């Protein structure tokens, strides 16, 4: 079996590990082994980005074709210089 040494471990993190180990009736070493084992048993991070993962999930359901609405020509901007300022109401 191999030995692993972790240097410069934050005191707060060590205390959390100690409390977690005590709650599970394990030593700190056994708790660290269990945490590492659980973390490394997963599939690991996906190499596809979020957009690719969403596409892969919904692609089997089929696509939706949305019609593109026709665009209208732009209107001329208003001429603010010709407009009179609004009258103020007297109180």
C-alpha positions, 0 to 999 in steps of 0.5 A: 500500500502507498502512503500519501502526505498532505502538507499545509492542510488548513486547520479548519479543513482538518477539524471538519475532517476530524468531526466527519470521521468522528460522526461516522466512527472512523479514524481521520485516515479512514475517512480521508480514504473513503472520501478519496475513494468516493470522489474517484469512483465517479465517471469524472468530469464530462469533456463536452460543454454544457451546450453539447450536453443539452443538445445530446439530451434533447436531440433524440426527441426531434427538432422544432422548426420555427418560422422566421418572421419577415422584417419591416423596414426601419422607420425614420427617427423622430425629429426632437428639434422641431418638437416644442417642450411640454408646458409645465402645470402650475401648482 
